[in-house]
Amino acid sequence: MTSFGYKTARRALAARLCALAWGPFIATAACSVYDNSMVGGIAAPLGGSDAAGGSGATSGSVASAGGGAAAAGTESIGGVSGTGGDSPDGGKAGDQADKAGGAGVAGSAGKAGSGGSGGSGGSAGSGGSAGSAAGSGSVTHDSDPIDDMEDGDAQIEVTGGRDGFWYVGSDGTVGATTVPMGSFTMLALATGDHGTSKYSAHLKATGFTGWGSVMGFNMIEQLGTVKPYDASAYCGVQFWGKAAVATTVRVRLPDGDTHQAGGVCNGSASPPANTACYDHFGAYAQLTTAWQAFPVKFSDLAQLGTGYHPADGKLKANKLFAIEWALPGGGPTTYEIWIDDAEFLKCN
């Protein structure tokens, strides 16, 4: 664990560099270098239809910059329940298998669930939307932590060459609000809310009429710029999440093809068709009011069809810039989510 003095000094330096590099934009970027992902590629909840090409997404629609959105029933992530639905020690991936009776993993896009062999006493997983399959009752994942949030600051754990910061972004709707707003801060959890966890990332968004809002973190930040991280040794990511009310969140992984810093896609305001940045590979997660673990395999991620599409149609895990959780725009609708214990999943 990095010393408090070192991290404090590093955050102060990062803030100064950020101010120099981004000027007034830091109020939205939380003084961490943001990838401008608010320019498109965000999906509304499953069942939405395409909006007119190039227009902002309305409630129940998908912002489209050319090409169609993924059909309902694809890319759905099912949660893995720990004991009681909220214990990081009773069912957290990377520590031990879910206890008997926990829910299975919802498969993605109609594939078989990734739960492995059936555990005794395990009930069928209550998966994602149509097109998903229930996993078996016993799930084990080997993982490496990215950020457990327990230091309470906005920097991810400085380990494995990763040293990025959390940020919040939005579509900029006038009068709309996010919490946090400005510098990103972790939210202190009530005792026992999520096992022994003391903090989690938290986003509350109200009044966004465009594509919505997003929170996430960069993998590497150096001298006011973001750098890609080689995550090819892993097969996916996992996080724990819950929402104030049942909420569909799109988990997005900006990579070398879709992040403007990758130098492949076009990050201009009006790029030619099928060249735009920000159509990140992602999947939908159905957050409920109970804490659940959500394993996300790289191989199950897909784009929405709103921007540049690589010929191989695959995420470039060796050039991973960030991980994001995007909330849809819904006008007066208020969305509120909590994210904890972000991890990389090892290949078994």
N, C-alpha and C positions, 0 to 999 in steps of 0.2 A: 504494500500500500504506500502510495506516495505521501511524503510528509506534508503537513498542513501548510508550513511556511513556503515550501516549493510551489504547491498548487496555488496558493494565494498570490505569490509573485507572478506566476505564469498567467493567471487569469487577468491580473492588472495589465501585463504586457499585451495579452491578446485583445483586451478592451481598447487599448490605445491604437494598436494596429488595425483593429476593426473599424474604429472611428475614422482613421486616415483612409482606409480602403473603401468604405461604404457610405460615409457621410450620414445624411438623414435617414438612410434605409435601416440603420441599426435599431430603430424603435420597433420595427417589425421583425427583424432578424434576431432579436434578443442579444445583440452584440456578439453573436457567433456568425461565421460566414455562411450565409444561406445560399442555396443553389437556384433561387428564383423559381422554385417549382410551382408557385401559385399561378403560373401562366397557363395552366391547362393540364389535361390528363387525369383529372379527378372524377371519380364516378359517384353518382348518387346511389342510394340503396338499390338492391336487386329489383329488376322489373322496370327500371327507367327506360325511356326511349331516347333516341338521338335528338339533340336540338339541331337547329339549322347550322350548317357548317360555319365554324368560326365563331359562333355566338357563345356567350356564357351560359353555363348550365342553370336551368331553373329547377325548382323542387321536383324531384322525380325524373330528372333528365340527365343526360350526359353531355358535357361540353365537348363539341366535336370540331376538329380542325381538319377533317378529311378522313374518311374511313368510318366503319361502324364500331360500336362498342361491343364488348363481350356480352354474350347472351346470358340471360338469367339462368342460374343453376351452375355456372362455371366458376372456377377459382374460389370456391367456398371453403373456408377453414373451420373445422369443428374444434371445439374446445375439449381439453382433457381435465376432468374434475379431480381435484385433490380431495382428501378426506374432509367432508363437510363443505367442500366447494371453495374453501378459502385458506387452506393451510399450505404454505410453501414447504413445510417439512413432511407433510403427509402425502404429497403427490407431485412435487415440483420435478420437472424433467431435469436430468443431470444428477439428481441426488439418489433417487430410488424409484422403483415402479409404483404406479398408482395403487392404492390399496384396493382390495377386493370390494366390488360394489361401485367403484367409480365409473364414470362414463367413458366410453371409448373415444377414439379420435375420429372425427368426421372426415371421410376421404374427400379428395378434391376432384371436381369435374367427373364424377361418376366412377372414379377409380376405387379399387379396394382400399379400405382404411389401412393406415400404416401402423396398426396396433400390434402386429406380430401375433403370436399364438394366444389363444383365449385363456384368460385367468379365471380361476374358480370364483364364483359369486359375482362376476362382473356383468352388469347389465349392458345391453346394446347402447352404443353411443347415440345421442340425439343430435345428429349431424347438422350440417349447414342446410342450404336451400336445396331445391330440386337438383338432381344430378349428383348428389353426394351419397356416400355409402357409410354405414356404421362400422366402426372398428370393433375389435374385441375388447374384453374387459381388463387386459393387462398391458401396460405400455411402459417401455423403458427407453430413455434417451440419454446419451452421453453428450456432455456439452461443455463449452468454455464460456465464462461470464463476459459480457460486454459492459454492462452497468447494472449493479444491484440497487442503486440509488441511496444506499445507506449512509453515504457521507453527506447527503443533503445538498450537494452543490450541483452546478449545471454542467460539470465536466464528466465525461464517461470515465471509466476506470482506465488509468494510464498503464496499459499492459499490452503485450503482443504487438507493439508498434502503433497502437491506437491511442489517440489523445484528443479527440474532438469534443465539441460542446453541443448541448441541446439548444433548440430554437423553436420559435412559433412563427408561422406565416399565415396569410389570409388573402382573400380576393380583394380586399381594400374597400368593401362596401361602407359608404359614409354612415356613421352612427352605429355601426356594428361593433361588438366588443369581444375580446378574448380574455381569459384569465388562465395563466398569467399574461400580462401585456407589458412589453418592454423587456427588461432583463429576465431571463428564464430562472425560475426558482422551483425547487421540488416542494411537494405538499407533504406536510407532516400527517401521518395516519393516526387514527385513534388506536389505542392499545388493543391488540387482538383483531383489528380489522383484516389484516392479511398475515396471519401467523405472527412471527416475530418481526416482520418488516416495520420500520419506523417511517420510511418515506416512499413516495412514488411520484412518477411524472404525472401531471394532471393538466387537462385542457377543458375549459368551459367556453363555449362559443354561442353567441346570440346575434341574430339579425343579419346574417350574411345571405345575400340574394344571388350571388354569382356561384362559383364552384364550391366555395366554403372556406374551410380553415384546415391547418395542418400543424402537427408538432413532430419533431424528430431530432436526430443528432447526426452530425458529420463524423466520419471515421477518423480522419486525420486533418488537422489544421496547423499550417506552418506559415508564419510571417504574413498573416492576413489572407491566406489562400487555402482552399480545400484541396486535398490530395486523395487519389484512389487507394483503397486497401485491398490487398490480395487475400480474399477469403476462399480461394479455390480448394483449400484443405478441408473445408466444411461442406455439408450438404444442405444447410438451411439455417434458419433462425427460429428462436422461440421466445415468447414473452408471456407474461400473465396480464390479464386485463379484466376490467369490469366497467359498467356504465350506470348512470343514474336511472335510466330506463333502457330497455333493450334497444341497441343501436348497431347499425351496420357500419363498420369502419373499413376503409381500404388500406391495407398494409402495402407500402410502396418501397422499392429498393432502387434508388437512382444508381445507374452504372455508367460505364464509359461510353455507351451508345446513347443514353438518354439524358445524362447530366451535361449541361453546357460546358463545363470544364473539361469534359472528355474529348472535345475537339471534333466530334463526329456529327452530331445533330446541329441544327441551326437555331440559335438562341435569340434571333432578332424578333422584333414585335410582330412583323407580318412575314413569316418565312414562306417559301414556296411549299406547295402541297407535299405532304408525306416526308418533310424534312425537319419538322419542328422538334425541339427538345421537350422534355417533361412528360412524355408518354412512358412513364416508368413501368417496369415489370412489377406486378403486384397481385394481390388476392384479397378477397373479402373475408373479414372476421365478424362473426355475429356475437357481439359482447352482450352479456346479460347483467343483472344486478348482483350476481355472485362471481367471485374471482374464479377464473379458469385459466389453464395453460393452453396456449395456441402454438403448436408446432407448424412451421411453414417451410416446406421443401423448395429449394431453388428450382427443381425440375417441374414444379406445379405452377409456377408463376407465369403470367401472360400480360400482354399489353392490351390497351383498350382500342387501339387503332386510330388515335388522334394525332399521331406524329410520326417521327422517323421509326422505321421498323427494320431491324437488322435482317440480313438474308437468312441467317440460321435460326431466327426467331427465339434466341435463347439469351437469358441473363448472362452478363459477363461477370461472374463471381470474382474473377481475379482483378477486377477494376470496380470495386464497390465503393461508392462515395458516401452513402448515408442509408438510414432506415427511417421511414416516416409512417405516421398514422394520420390519415386524412378523413375529416368529417365533411359531409355534404352541406351545401347551402340550403336553407329551408325557410328563408324569410324570418318570421317571428319565432321559429322553432329554436329552443335552447338544447344544445347537445353538451353532455358532460361525460368525460371518460377518465379512467385511471390506468396507467401502464406501469408494470413493475418487472424486475428481474429479466432484462433482455439478455439473451445468450445466443451463441453460435451452436448449432447442432453438428456433432461429429458424424462422419460417415461410418456406419456399422457394416 
